[in-house]
């Protein structure tokens, strides 16, 4: 069975998201990070649900609210979550 692996970079992004939101609302920060994790679970059943980042790359993007979950499908069918970026950020700066 495939599994989802959150890279150190993705974990750092989630921590940063949590800390940023928690400065105003700790409960909301917990809810959002938990919801991002839950949204990624769909990849176990439907790994290709996200759109391709670029035609020549294997990176895909899954949306959750204002966030983009960047991931890679491994040949083993495991999923590597590469990062979680806010939609306002220039994704090209982080995925090139």
N, C-alpha and C positions, 0 to 999 in steps of 0.2 A: 504494500500500500504506500502511496506517495505521502510525503510529509512536507510541511512548510517550514523553511529555515529562515529565520530573521537574521540577516547579517548584522555585524557590529555597527555598521553605518546606519542601517534601518533602526536598530534599537536606540542609537544616539539621537536620531531624528525624532523618534517617538518621545524620548525623554525630554528633548527640547520643546516639543509641542506641549507636552504635559506641564512643564515648568512655566511656559509662557502663559497658558490659559489659567493655571492655578494661581497666578498672581492676583487674579480677579475672582476666580471661582473654582475652588478645589474639586467640588463635586462634578462640575461640568468637565473639568480636565480629565477626571477619571472616566466619565461616561464616554467622552470622545475617543480616548485611547482604547478603551475596551471595545467600542463600536468599530474602530479601524481594524482591530484584531479579528473581530467577528466577521466583518466584511471580507477579509482575506480568506476566511475558511471556505468560501465558495470556490476558490481555486482548486481545492481538493477534488471537487466533482466536475468543475468546468474550468480547467486550466487555461483555455484559450478565450475566455470571456472578455478579457481586457483587449483594448485595441493595440496594434503594433505601434511602438514608439516611432520607428522609421522602417521603411520597407526592407532595408538591408541589415537590420539588427534583429536579434531575438528578444529584445526587451519589450515587454508589454506594460500597459498602464491600466490599472483598475481604479475607477473613481469611487470616492466616498465623500459626499458633501463637497467641501472646499478643498479636499485633499486628493492627491494622486499617489497611488501605491504603485511603485515601479517594481517589476518582478521579472524573473527569468525562469523559463521552463527548462530544466535539465533533461538530458537524454534518458535519465532514470525515471523521469516524470515528477521528480521532486521539484518543489518551487523554492527559489531563492528570492526573498523579498530584499531588494536592493536599497530601497529608501521610501520614505513617505514625505512628500513635498506639498506645501500649500500651493493652491492653484495660482496665487499671485506671483510666485517665484518663476524666474526664467529657467525652465527645466533643462534647457540646453547647457547651462552652466554646470549642471550636476551630473548629467548622463553622457557627456561626450568623452 
